[in-house]
Amino acid sequence: MNPKFYALLTLSLVATVTLPVVNGKLSSLVPAVIAQNTDARKAEADQLLQLCRQNLDNNQVKLAIQSCQQAVIAYRQIKDLSGEAKSTVNLGNAYVNDGQYRQAISVLENAVKIAQESKEGSISPLQ
């Protein structure tokens, strides 16, 4: 193989292994970056929940189902049980408004389970 390739590979490996040790500041930045990422994802989830509620208020049922599902997923990804429960209740309400009663029952039963797991223990779609 090409000697330049091995030199570049070795340099990359050395930099990867020693950089966090040499520059302690880099490793201390990792938790801050993760926190910022979580904050951004929480803000996105909150916006999706707000959109879900607006769609429900405007009787845009199909859009409400879509935005509520996205909110549920977003809250689940950041492990926000309260937000997940609230968006799940709204999703259940959207299914009721769409006449999908069996789906609504299933979703609302899931919302109860999520609420029981959360610290709050109770949920309201309008919070």
Secondary structure as UniProt FT lines:
FT   HELIX           3..22
FT   HELIX           24..57
FT   TURN            58..59
FT   HELIX           61..77
FT   TURN            78..79
FT   HELIX           81..97
FT   TURN            98..99
FT   HELIX           101..117
FT   TURN            125..126
//
